[in-house]
Amino acid sequence: MGRDMMSINVSDVVKSFNGNTILKSVSFTQEKGKVFSIIGPSGSGKTTLLRCLNFLERADSGTINLNGKTVDLATKDHRDIAYVRGATAMVFQSYNLFANLTALQNVTEALIYAKKMPKKEAKQYGLELLGKVGLAKKSNSYPKELSGGQRQRVGIARAIAVNPDLLLLDEPTSALDPELVGEVERVIEQLAAEGRTMLVVTHEMALARRISSKIIFMEDGSIVEQGSPEQLFDHPEQQRTKEFLRRYRGED
């Protein structure tokens, strides 16, 4: 199997809003089955990068190579956009569940209407996934009846239902009360242990250290430094990385 089939390559992603450059030629290569976590101060472009990688935002330029196919992230070609969206799935900070659908319906919606899975099969698989995230007894509950942690776990079940090549998680625990963070982190750790390819934007440094094979530190739209958790957290090379981690640890 060629290297392109074993990795996801992101090259030279640029994105501007109203004349402000938010992403400045961001590039990295992620091996399949690995977890990369992106850390950095607010406003550094982390969420925008994730949104560009599955066309929730259109980049000004840059490419993503998935399964040997390179797609221009500035394209308006509906087939290319559909290809990338079909190969990726997003877990949102604010859950983004359909309020009028039950937990099970939120999980099965894409299976039935996008993947054309028979309803009976989709329901069975959806129940299996809700069980996987610890919500087997909440399948008929609506989002308003669920806690934030439960809603996010439904969001994760919905995302993995389509079996994406790349799972994008945008600060999946930041909207949660502190006591609910652990239940979501446990699900994410389980997915990491199963070898699911994930790109995680997070402020939870302990989680990033536990699940990641590589940490990317971003600031001001650029990758400042990247390396293994041990390298980046314990032996950072760049001064900006050191300052960020010192502030995070409350050492200033």
N, C-alpha and C positions, 0 to 999 in steps of 0.2 A: 504494500500500500504506500502511495507516494506521500511525501511530507505534507503536501497541501491537504490531503484527506485526513491527516492525523492532527491538524492544528487549525486554528482560526486566526487569520492574519488581518489586522486592522492597520491601515496605512494612511498617514498624512491627513487626518480628519481636521477640517477647518470649519468653524461655524461662527457667524457674527449676528448680533442683534442690534439694529439701530446704530450701526457704525462701530459698536464695541465688539472686539474679537473675543469670543468666549472660549473657543477651542483653537489652539495654535499648533497645527500639524501634529496631532497626537497619533502615535504608532505603537503597536505592541503585537506580540505573537503569543497566543494561548494554546497550549496543548489540550487535546480532547481528554476529558476525564479529570481535568484539573480545576481547582477553584482559584480564581484571582480576586483579591479584594482591593478596592480603590478607596484610599483614605485621603484626607486633606481638609483644609478649612472650608467653611461655607463660601459659596460663590466661586469655587475653583474650577467649575465646569464638569464635575463628576456626573451629575444627573443629566446634563445636556448631552454628554457623551453617550450614556445609555440610551437616551431617547433618539439620538441620531442612528444608533446601531440597529434599531428596528423601525425606523421611518416614522416615529411619532413626531420627530422634527426632521426636516430635510437639511443635510449638511451643505455647506457651500462647495466643498470638495472633499475628496478622500474615498477610500474603497474598503470593503470588507470581503474577505475570501472565506467562504463556507463550503466545505465538502468539495474543494477544487474549483468552485465557481466564484469568479470575482465580480462583484457588483459595485457600481459607482454610487456612492451614498448621496450624490446630488441628482441622481436620475429621476425622471418623471415617468419612466417606463413601468407600466402597471404590472407587467409580468415579473420584472426584477424585484419590484417592491413586494409583490405577493410571495416570491421565492424566499426573500429574507424574513418576512413576517411569518412564513410557514416554518422556518427553521429556528426561530427564536420565540421566546415568551417572556413576558414582563410581570414581575411582582411589584406592585406600586406601594409607595409610602402610605398612601391614603386608601388602600384596599381596592377602590374602583369596582366594587361589586354592583350587580344590578339589583336595586332595592326591591323591585317587584318580583324577583325570582328567589326561590328557596336556595339553601346552600347547595343541594344536589343539582338543581337546575343551573345554577351558576357554573358548576363544574362541567355539566354535560352539554351546555349550549354550543360551544365550539365543536365538540365531538359530533353532534348531530347535524349542525348546519354548515360547518366548514369542512369537517372530515368525512361527512356523509355516513357516519356510523349508524346502524339501526338503533332505534330508541331503546329497545330492550337491552341490547348489548351495552349501550352508552350508560344506561342506568346502573347496570351491574358493575361496570368499571368505575363509574362515579362513586358508588357506595364503597367500593374497595379503596379508592383514593382517600375518601373522607375518613375511613377507618385508619388508613396509614398516618393521617395527621391528627388522629385522636378525636375525630368528630363523628363517629358512626351514629351516635344517638341524636345528632343535630341536623340530619339530612333534610328534614322538612321545616327547619327554622328559617325565617327570613333574616336578612342582615341586621335589621333593627332589634332583633331578639338575641343577637350574639354580642359577646364582649369584643373589644378591639383585637385581642389576641386570637379569638376564635375566627373573626372576620379575616384576619391576615392568613390564618391557616387554610381557610377556604380559598383565599387568593392563591396560595401556593399550590393547593390541590388542582385548582383550575389551570394554573400555568403548566404543571407537569403532566396534565391529562393529555396534552397534544404531543408529548414526548419530544420536546425541542432539542435541537443540537446544542443550543446555547440558552441557558436560563439567566435572565437579567433580573437582579434584585436591587431596587432603589431604596436604600435606607429602610429595610423591611421592619425594623423595630422602633424607629424614631418617633412614631405617633402613639406608641403604647405607654400605658402606665408601667412604672418600673417592675411591679410584681407580675406583669404579663409578658415581659420580655423573654424570660426563660423558656416558656412553652413554645414560642416561635423559634428561638435559637436551637432548641432541641430538634425540631423538624429540619432546619437548615443543616445542622450537623449530620443528621441521618442521611440526607441527600448527598452531602459531601462524601460520607463513608461509602455510599453506593457507587461513587465514581461519576456523579453527574457533573457535567461541565457548567460552571457557574461563574458569572461576573457580578460581584457584590459591591455596591457602594454602601459603606457603613461608617458610623462613628463609634461602633463597639469594637475597640481595639482587641479585647480579649477574644471575642468571637473570631475576628480576622486572623489572629495568631493561631487559633485552634484549627480552623478549617482550610486555610490557604496554603497553596504551594508557592504563591508569589504575592507580594504586596506592592501595589503601585501608589506612590505618593504624588498627588497632583496639587499644583497651586497656580493660580492665575492662568488657567487654560493650558498648562503644559505639564508633562510628566517630569518631575524634578529628579526622582530616583525610583528604582524598582529593584526588588531582590527577594530572597526568601524571608519568611517572618523573622528568623534569627538575625539575618543580615540587617534588615531594615529597622527592626525594633531595638536590637541590642548593639549593633555596630553601624549606625547610619554614617554615610560618607559626606553627604551634603549638609551645609550649615542650616539651610532652611528646614530640612527634615529634622535635624536635632532640635531646633527651636520649637517646631510644631509639637514634637513628642514631649519636650520639657513642659510646654504649656499644658498639654493634655494631662500630664502626670501631676500638674500642680507644683512644679519645681521652681517656677519663677518667683 
